[in-house]
Amino acid sequence: MLNKKQLVIKIVLKRVWYLVFGIIIIAMAVQLYLLKGTPSQPLNMHRLRSDVSYTGTPTLLIPGQGGNTITFNTFIKRAQNENIAQSAMVVRVSPTGQVRVKGSLKGQKNPLIQILYDWNYNVSFKPQMHQLTQVLIVLHQRYHVKRLNVVAHSYGGTEFLHAYLSNHKLQKEIAFQKIVLLGVPVEESFGTNTKYTAWLFKKSRDAEFKQLLRQVKKARFANNEAVYNIIGKEADQKTDGEVPNIQSQMMATLFKNTSVKYVQRWYPKTTHRQLHEKKAILDYVMQILWGK
């Protein structure tokens, strides 16, 4: 028979176990919610807009570190409500690279593909780089995707550039058309006080950036390929609140002397999160992708 002290300990341990179990259940429920994907709203084919170009080229939406359904939820809803594009596919990928696909691209106009990572809270972008590579392989082999637009936020863009520029097979199989990067760092050894110059790359201590510089020289680019680098800037700062502007500006050096059209656009008084939520930016991105 338990004494009073043992009974108290047993009750406390039982309550702690219930608390931990409850937290785990809540965390799992939240994660499932964050990975549910934005609901699809098909285009109204009887109300197609004259100022929009409707094609079968899919647009891949890649969230950044810790990103989920919320990242591109506003963008997808705006595009669907304005009858410009439609969520056609949600692609979930596990840490081991297992790809699960919901939806179809067949017969769809301006289809959106939303990528959701089961776990993307790593310090490095490399785990997601390998997972993204698997997604691109599946899209090509299983769904016959040969042309693709990309919109990526933060580390989502970093992982895309590394996955794309390091893989000659993907460059051959998929023609990347319009690549829109929102607050994407490519060189992370420079801080906020560094001023961009054309020759700054010579002072880089970032091995990953140096690797990109080597890879871009050998890369096979698609005809009319374009990179749009959108950078936010908080008031009187040299950062968007998370990514120093210089780390995104180095994109200009990366694509210098290539056949890729490079466009850089600044948005003052814009935070890292607002890059995928601000109306003016969303309008600009939709114009890039589907404007006539």
C-alpha positions in Angstrom: 0.0 0.0 0.0 1.3 3.4 -0.9 2.1 6.0 1.7 1.0 9.6 1.5 4.2 10.8 -0.1 4.3 8.1 -2.7 0.6 8.7 -3.5 1.3 12.4 -4.1 4.3 11.6 -6.3 2.2 9.2 -8.3 -0.6 11.8 -8.8 1.9 14.5 -9.9 3.6 12.1 -12.4 0.3 11.2 -13.8 -0.7 14.8 -14.3 2.6 15.6 -15.9 2.1 12.6 -18.3 -1.3 13.9 -19.2 0.1 17.4 -19.7 2.9 16.1 -22.0 0.4 13.9 -23.9 -2.0 16.8 -24.3 0.8 19.1 -25.6 1.9 16.4 -28.2 -1.7 16.0 -29.4 -2.1 19.8 -29.7 1.2 20.1 -31.6 0.2 17.3 -34.0 -3.2 18.9 -34.6 -1.5 22.3 -35.3 1.0 20.7 -37.6 -1.8 18.9 -39.5 -3.6 22.2 -39.9 -0.5 24.0 -41.2 0.0 21.2 -43.7 -3.6 21.0 -45.0 -3.0 23.2 -48.1 -5.1 26.1 -49.4 -8.5 24.9 -50.8 -8.8 24.8 -54.5 -11.2 27.1 -56.3 -11.4 26.3 -60.0 -11.2 29.0 -62.7 -14.5 30.2 -64.1 -13.9 29.4 -67.7 -16.8 31.6 -68.8 -15.2 34.7 -67.1 -11.6 34.5 -68.2 -9.9 37.9 -68.1 -8.6 39.7 -71.2 -5.6 41.0 -69.4 -4.4 37.6 -68.2 -2.5 35.0 -70.1 -3.9 31.5 -69.4 -1.4 28.6 -70.1 -0.8 25.1 -68.9 2.6 26.1 -67.3 2.4 25.3 -63.6 3.8 27.6 -60.9 5.6 26.0 -58.0 5.2 27.8 -54.6 8.0 27.1 -52.2 7.8 28.3 -48.5 10.9 29.2 -46.5 12.2 27.8 -43.2 9.3 27.0 -41.0 6.9 28.0 -43.8 3.6 26.1 -44.4 0.1 26.6 -45.8 0.0 30.2 -44.4 3.0 31.3 -46.5 1.2 31.4 -49.8 -2.4 31.3 -48.6 -3.1 34.9 -49.3 -1.4 34.7 -52.7 -3.4 31.7 -53.8 -6.7 33.1 -52.5 -6.1 36.4 -54.3 -5.3 34.6 -57.6 -8.4 32.4 -57.3 -10.8 35.2 -56.3 -9.6 37.3 -59.2 -10.0 34.3 -61.6 -6.3 34.5 -62.6 -5.0 31.1 -61.4 -6.1 28.1 -59.4 -4.6 25.7 -56.8 -4.3 22.5 -58.7 -2.0 20.4 -56.6 -0.6 20.1 -53.1 2.7 18.3 -52.7 3.8 17.1 -49.3 7.3 15.8 -48.8 8.8 14.0 -45.8 12.3 14.4 -44.3 13.3 11.2 -46.1 12.2 12.6 -49.5 8.9 10.7 -49.8 6.6 12.7 -52.0 2.8 12.6 -51.7 0.7 14.4 -54.2 -2.9 15.5 -54.1 -4.6 17.0 -57.1 -4.0 17.0 -60.9 -2.4 19.3 -63.5 -4.3 17.7 -66.5 -6.2 20.3 -68.5 -5.6 23.0 -65.9 -4.9 26.6 -66.8 -2.4 28.6 -64.7 -2.2 25.8 -62.2 -0.5 26.4 -58.8 1.5 23.7 -57.0 1.9 24.3 -53.3 4.8 22.5 -51.6 4.5 21.6 -47.9 7.3 20.1 -45.9 6.5 17.7 -43.1 9.4 19.2 -41.2 11.4 22.3 -42.3 12.7 23.7 -39.0 16.3 22.8 -39.7 19.0 25.4 -39.3 20.4 24.6 -42.7 18.5 24.8 -46.0 20.2 21.6 -47.3 17.6 19.0 -46.0 14.9 20.9 -47.9 17.2 21.2 -51.0 17.3 17.4 -51.2 13.6 17.0 -50.6 12.8 19.7 -53.2 14.9 17.8 -55.7 12.8 14.7 -55.2 9.6 16.8 -55.7 11.0 18.2 -59.0 11.9 14.7 -60.2 8.4 13.4 -59.4 6.7 16.3 -61.1 8.7 15.6 -64.3 8.6 11.8 -64.3 5.1 11.2 -63.0 3.3 14.3 -64.1 5.3 15.1 -67.2 6.1 18.7 -66.2 8.5 20.1 -68.7 8.0 23.9 -68.1 7.7 25.5 -64.7 7.5 28.9 -63.0 8.7 29.3 -59.4 7.8 31.6 -56.6 9.9 31.0 -53.5 10.2 32.8 -50.1 13.3 33.1 -48.0 15.2 29.8 -47.6 12.7 28.3 -50.1 14.5 30.3 -52.8 17.9 29.4 -51.5 17.2 25.7 -51.6 15.7 26.0 -55.0 18.7 27.7 -56.5 21.0 25.0 -55.0 18.8 22.2 -56.2 18.4 23.6 -59.7 22.0 24.9 -60.4 23.6 21.7 -59.0 21.5 19.3 -61.2 22.2 19.2 -64.9 19.6 16.5 -65.4 16.8 18.8 -64.0 18.1 21.7 -66.2 17.7 19.5 -69.2 14.3 18.0 -68.3 12.5 21.1 -67.0 12.6 24.5 -68.6 12.3 27.0 -65.7 10.6 30.1 -67.1 9.9 32.8 -64.5 11.6 32.5 -61.1 10.3 35.0 -58.5 12.4 35.2 -55.3 11.0 36.9 -52.2 13.7 37.9 -49.6 16.0 35.1 -50.6 19.6 35.0 -49.2 22.3 33.6 -51.4 25.4 34.9 -49.7 25.4 34.7 -45.9 28.9 35.8 -44.8 28.1 39.5 -45.3 26.2 41.5 -42.7 23.9 44.6 -42.8 26.8 47.1 -42.8 28.3 45.7 -46.1 27.7 47.8 -49.2 27.1 46.0 -52.4 29.6 46.4 -55.2 30.1 44.4 -58.4 33.3 42.9 -57.1 32.2 42.1 -53.6 32.0 38.4 -54.4 35.8 38.3 -54.2 35.6 38.9 -50.4 32.9 36.2 -49.8 33.6 33.6 -47.2 30.4 31.7 -47.9 31.4 28.3 -49.4 27.8 27.7 -50.5 27.7 31.0 -52.5 31.1 30.2 -54.1 29.7 26.9 -55.1 26.7 28.6 -56.8 29.1 30.9 -58.7 30.9 27.8 -60.1 27.7 26.0 -60.9 26.0 29.0 -62.7 28.9 29.1 -65.2 28.1 25.5 -66.3 24.3 25.8 -66.0 22.0 25.2 -68.9 19.4 27.9 -68.9 16.0 27.8 -70.7 15.1 30.3 -73.4 13.6 33.5 -72.0 14.4 32.4 -68.5 14.0 35.3 -66.0 14.8 35.8 -62.3 12.9 38.5 -60.4 14.5 39.3 -57.1 12.1 41.1 -54.7 13.7 42.7 -51.6 11.9 44.2 -48.6 13.4 46.9 -46.5 12.3 48.1 -43.1 12.2 51.8 -42.4 15.8 53.2 -42.1 17.3 49.7 -42.1 19.4 47.5 -44.4 17.3 44.4 -43.7 13.7 43.2 -44.1 13.8 42.3 -40.4 15.3 38.8 -40.9 17.5 38.8 -44.0 20.1 41.5 -44.5 19.5 43.2 -47.9 23.1 42.5 -49.0 22.5 38.8 -48.8 19.7 39.1 -51.4 21.5 41.7 -53.5 24.3 39.2 -54.2 21.8 37.5 -56.6 22.8 40.2 -59.1 26.4 38.9 -59.1 25.2 35.3 -59.4 23.4 35.9 -62.6 25.7 38.4 -64.1 27.1 37.4 -67.5 24.4 34.8 -68.0 21.6 34.6 -70.5 19.1 34.9 -67.7 17.1 38.2 -67.5 17.6 39.6 -64.0 15.3 42.1 -62.5 15.7 43.4 -58.9 12.9 45.4 -57.2 12.8 47.0 -53.8 9.9 47.5 -51.5 10.6 50.0 -48.7 8.8 49.6 -45.3 8.3 45.9 -46.0 9.1 43.1 -43.6 10.2 39.6 -44.4 6.7 38.2 -43.9 5.0 41.0 -45.8 6.9 40.0 -48.9 4.4 37.2 -49.4 1.4 39.1 -48.1 1.5 42.8 -49.3 -1.0 43.6 -52.0 1.4 45.6 -54.1 3.9 42.7 -54.2 1.2 40.1 -54.9 -0.1 42.2 -57.8 3.4 42.5 -59.2 4.1 38.8 -58.9 0.8 38.0 -60.7 1.7 40.4 -63.4 5.1 38.8 -63.9 3.6 35.3 -64.1 0.4 35.9 -66.0 0.1 39.5 -67.2 -0.2 40.2 -70.9 
